[in-house]
């Protein structure tokens, strides 16, 4: 019964999020068990293009480090924010609901853009930057939500990427990966949400017909959730809409 319940919960996760999260967990376990070495999967554009080790273009997004605080920290952030863009919640209603192909295209754009930045910044693993990209887009699309971070700080959603960057700095990590994620997220947000609404603007990031054909008729079980239900995951604390105050 418990296994069936766990399986049902797992299947409630939207298909793209489910696939990516599974790939991250499997890759981390393989590295943790010494089946695969981090040196075999890190991002190196010279090895990718000169020696055709094309798998590095994908595996570099799947590894967040050995199982520990950093890995759990990134997985905790990845899960709720990607779900927030899939679920029909109060503020972000309908952004990707029923648009699996559009979300897949966002994943592809984010991944390719992050990889291009990785060629110039010597980043070894790109998953954290991709996570920050999603966080940035979500935060800009929810400007009136208040977040409580670790019970210490209360701030509006658009400040969240910068709070995470500061937190990475306090932990002694490099902020380059955070800055790459924020930059990629900002470009995507501008091209998708800002520029089309400007005089003479147009939507440049149109989802290819191939992706629409692949995902046509795809309905994730997560979309069956009631509109008032919020996705599970990390408890951020109080989230308030300023318009209701």
C-alpha positions as CSV (number, residue, x, y, z in Angstrom):
1,X,0.0,0.0,0.0
2,X,2.8,2.4,0.9
3,X,4.6,1.6,-2.3
4,X,1.5,2.2,-4.4
5,X,0.9,5.5,-2.6
6,X,4.5,6.5,-3.2
7,X,4.2,5.6,-6.9
8,X,1.0,7.6,-7.2
9,X,2.6,10.6,-5.7
10,X,5.5,10.2,-8.1
11,X,3.2,10.0,-11.1
12,X,1.5,13.2,-10.0
13,X,4.7,15.1,-10.8
14,X,4.5,16.6,-14.3
15,X,6.2,14.5,-16.9
16,X,9.1,16.8,-17.7
17,X,9.8,17.6,-14.1
18,X,9.6,13.9,-13.2
19,X,12.0,12.9,-16.0
20,X,14.6,15.6,-15.1
21,X,14.4,14.9,-11.3
22,X,14.8,11.2,-11.9
23,X,17.8,11.7,-14.2
24,X,19.4,13.9,-11.4
25,X,18.9,11.3,-8.7
26,X,20.1,8.4,-10.9
27,X,23.2,10.3,-11.9
28,X,24.0,11.3,-8.4
29,X,23.6,7.7,-7.2
30,X,25.9,6.4,-9.9
31,X,28.6,8.9,-8.9
32,X,28.0,8.2,-5.2
33,X,28.5,4.5,-5.7
34,X,31.6,5.1,-7.9
35,X,30.0,3.5,-10.9
36,X,30.6,6.8,-12.8
37,X,33.2,9.4,-12.1
38,X,32.4,13.2,-12.1
39,X,35.3,13.5,-14.6
40,X,33.3,11.5,-17.1
41,X,30.2,13.7,-17.0
42,X,31.3,17.3,-16.3
43,X,30.8,20.0,-18.9
44,X,33.8,20.5,-21.3
45,X,33.0,22.1,-24.6
46,X,36.3,20.9,-26.1
47,X,35.6,17.3,-25.3
48,X,32.1,17.7,-26.5
49,X,32.9,19.2,-29.9
50,X,36.5,17.9,-30.6
51,X,36.0,14.3,-29.2
52,X,32.3,14.1,-29.7
53,X,31.6,13.2,-26.1
54,X,28.1,14.5,-26.6
55,X,26.7,13.0,-23.4
56,X,28.5,15.7,-21.4
57,X,26.0,18.2,-22.8
58,X,23.3,16.5,-20.9
59,X,25.0,14.9,-17.8
60,X,26.4,18.2,-16.7
61,X,22.9,19.3,-15.9
62,X,22.1,16.1,-13.9
63,X,24.8,16.3,-11.2
64,X,24.6,18.6,-8.2
65,X,27.4,17.1,-6.2
66,X,27.7,14.2,-3.9
67,X,24.7,13.5,-1.7
68,X,24.8,16.0,1.1
69,X,23.6,19.5,1.9
70,X,24.3,21.0,-1.6
71,X,22.5,18.2,-3.4
72,X,19.4,18.4,-1.1
73,X,19.5,22.2,-1.3
74,X,19.2,22.2,-5.1
75,X,16.7,19.4,-5.3
76,X,14.5,21.2,-2.7
77,X,14.6,24.4,-4.8
78,X,14.1,22.6,-8.2
79,X,11.0,20.7,-7.2
80,X,8.6,23.4,-5.9
81,X,9.6,26.1,-8.4
82,X,9.1,24.0,-11.5
83,X,5.9,22.7,-10.1
84,X,4.8,26.3,-9.4
85,X,5.0,26.9,-13.2
86,X,2.9,23.8,-13.9
87,X,0.2,24.1,-11.4
88,X,-2.7,26.4,-11.6
89,X,-2.0,28.5,-8.5
90,X,-3.7,31.7,-7.4
91,X,-1.2,34.2,-8.9
92,X,0.6,32.2,-11.6
93,X,-2.6,30.7,-13.0
94,X,-2.4,29.0,-16.3
95,X,1.2,29.9,-17.2
96,X,2.1,26.4,-18.4
97,X,-1.1,24.6,-17.7
98,X,-1.8,22.3,-20.6
99,X,1.2,23.6,-22.4
100,X,3.7,20.8,-21.9
101,X,5.4,21.5,-25.3
102,X,6.0,25.1,-24.3
103,X,7.5,24.1,-21.1
104,X,9.7,21.6,-22.8
105,X,10.9,24.3,-25.2
106,X,11.7,26.5,-22.2
107,X,13.8,23.7,-20.8
108,X,15.6,23.4,-24.1
109,X,16.2,27.1,-24.5
110,X,17.4,27.3,-20.9
111,X,19.7,24.4,-21.3
112,X,21.3,25.6,-24.5
113,X,21.7,29.1,-23.3
114,X,23.3,27.9,-20.1
115,X,25.6,25.6,-22.0
116,X,26.7,28.5,-24.2
117,X,27.5,30.6,-21.1
118,X,29.4,27.6,-19.7
119,X,31.8,27.7,-22.6
120,X,32.9,31.1,-21.5
121,X,32.7,30.8,-17.7
122,X,34.4,27.4,-17.3
123,X,31.4,26.0,-15.3
124,X,31.7,22.3,-14.8
125,X,28.1,21.5,-13.9
126,X,25.2,23.5,-15.1
127,X,22.2,22.2,-13.2
128,X,22.3,24.9,-10.5
129,X,22.3,27.6,-13.2
130,X,19.3,26.0,-14.9
131,X,17.5,25.9,-11.5
132,X,18.2,29.6,-11.0
133,X,16.8,30.3,-14.5
134,X,13.4,28.8,-13.5
135,X,13.5,30.6,-10.1
136,X,14.1,33.9,-11.8
137,X,11.3,33.5,-14.4
138,X,8.9,32.4,-11.6
139,X,9.8,35.3,-9.4
140,X,9.4,37.9,-12.1
141,X,5.9,36.5,-13.0
142,X,4.9,36.7,-9.4
143,X,5.9,40.2,-8.3
144,X,3.2,40.5,-5.5
145,X,4.0,37.4,-3.6
146,X,5.8,37.7,-0.2
147,X,8.3,34.9,0.7
148,X,9.7,34.0,4.1
149,X,13.2,32.6,3.7
150,X,14.2,30.2,6.5
151,X,12.1,32.2,9.0
152,X,14.7,35.1,8.8
153,X,13.9,37.3,5.8
154,X,10.6,38.4,4.3
155,X,10.7,39.8,0.8
156,X,8.9,40.0,-2.5
157,X,9.4,37.2,-5.0
158,X,11.5,39.2,-7.5
159,X,14.2,39.4,-4.8
160,X,14.4,35.6,-4.4
161,X,17.2,35.0,-7.0
162,X,19.4,37.6,-5.3
163,X,18.7,36.1,-1.9
164,X,19.8,32.7,-3.2
165,X,22.9,34.3,-4.7
166,X,23.7,35.9,-1.4
167,X,23.1,32.6,0.4
168,X,25.5,30.8,-2.0
169,X,28.1,33.5,-1.3
170,X,27.7,33.0,2.5
171,X,28.2,29.2,2.0
172,X,31.6,30.0,0.3
173,X,30.5,28.9,-3.2
174,X,31.1,30.7,-6.5
175,X,28.4,33.1,-7.5
176,X,29.2,32.7,-11.2
177,X,26.8,29.8,-11.7
178,X,24.0,31.9,-10.0
179,X,24.7,34.9,-12.2
180,X,24.6,32.7,-15.3
181,X,21.2,31.4,-14.2
182,X,19.9,34.9,-13.5
183,X,21.2,36.2,-16.8
184,X,19.6,33.4,-18.8
185,X,16.3,33.7,-16.9
186,X,16.3,37.5,-17.5
187,X,16.8,37.1,-21.3
188,X,14.1,34.4,-21.4
189,X,11.7,36.5,-19.4
190,X,12.3,39.6,-21.6
191,X,11.8,37.8,-24.9
192,X,8.8,35.8,-23.7
193,X,6.9,38.3,-21.4
194,X,8.2,41.8,-22.0
195,X,9.2,42.3,-25.7
196,X,6.0,40.8,-27.2
197,X,4.0,43.4,-25.3
198,X,6.1,46.4,-26.5
199,X,5.0,48.5,-29.5
200,X,6.1,46.6,-32.6
201,X,7.1,43.6,-30.5
202,X,6.5,40.0,-31.3
203,X,6.9,36.6,-29.7
204,X,10.3,35.3,-30.8
205,X,10.3,32.1,-28.7
206,X,7.6,30.2,-30.6
207,X,7.4,26.6,-29.7
208,X,8.4,24.4,-32.7
209,X,5.7,22.4,-34.3
210,X,7.7,19.2,-33.7
211,X,7.5,19.6,-29.9
212,X,3.8,20.4,-30.1
213,X,3.3,17.2,-32.2
214,X,5.3,15.1,-29.6
215,X,3.3,16.4,-26.7
216,X,0.0,16.8,-28.4
217,X,-2.7,15.4,-26.2
218,X,-0.4,15.0,-23.3
219,X,-2.2,15.6,-20.0
220,X,-0.2,15.3,-16.8
221,X,-2.1,13.9,-13.8
222,X,-0.8,17.0,-11.9
223,X,-3.2,19.2,-14.0
224,X,-6.1,17.4,-12.4
225,X,-5.4,19.0,-9.1
226,X,-8.0,21.5,-7.9
227,X,-7.1,25.1,-8.7
228,X,-6.8,26.0,-5.0
229,X,-4.3,23.3,-4.3
230,X,-0.7,24.3,-4.2
231,X,2.2,21.9,-5.1
232,X,4.0,20.1,-2.4
233,X,7.7,20.5,-1.6
234,X,9.6,23.0,0.5
235,X,7.7,25.1,2.9
236,X,8.7,28.7,2.1
237,X,6.5,30.1,4.9
238,X,3.9,32.8,4.4
239,X,3.1,33.8,0.8
240,X,0.8,36.8,0.5
241,X,-0.7,38.7,-2.4
242,X,-0.3,42.4,-1.9
243,X,-3.5,43.1,-3.7
244,X,-5.4,41.3,-1.0
245,X,-4.0,43.5,1.8
